[in-house]
Amino acid sequence: MTHTLHSTLHASHPTHHGTTMAESGKFIKLDQFLKWQGIVDTGGQAKQLIQEGQVRVNGQAERRRGRKLVNGDTVTVGGTILVVEVP
């Protein structure tokens, strides 16, 4: 069974560099997204999950933790599908 969650990223949500989504071109990096969604607690956990091939973006295995996610991208971890919505 899969679950789909729609995740809205607010323009005021800061990135790790102190900029906002709007200022950085309305994207979020995959490792940041996994932390923001509570899938992992740390960047190291995100890196491990991604490098082990347990994360798919738009149906394809993704091994780049810096992959930029934009509106409509889907991230699948285990049986959970997250849909990225960047305002």
Secondary structure as UniProt FT lines:
FT   STRAND          3..8
FT   TURN            11..12
FT   TURN            16..17
FT   TURN            21..25
FT   STRAND          28..29
FT   HELIX           30..36
FT   TURN            37..38
FT   HELIX           43..51
FT   TURN            52..53
FT   STRAND          55..57
FT   TURN            58..59
FT   STRAND          60..61
FT   TURN            65..66
FT   STRAND          68..69
FT   TURN            71..72
FT   STRAND          74..77
FT   TURN            78..79
FT   STRAND          80..85
//
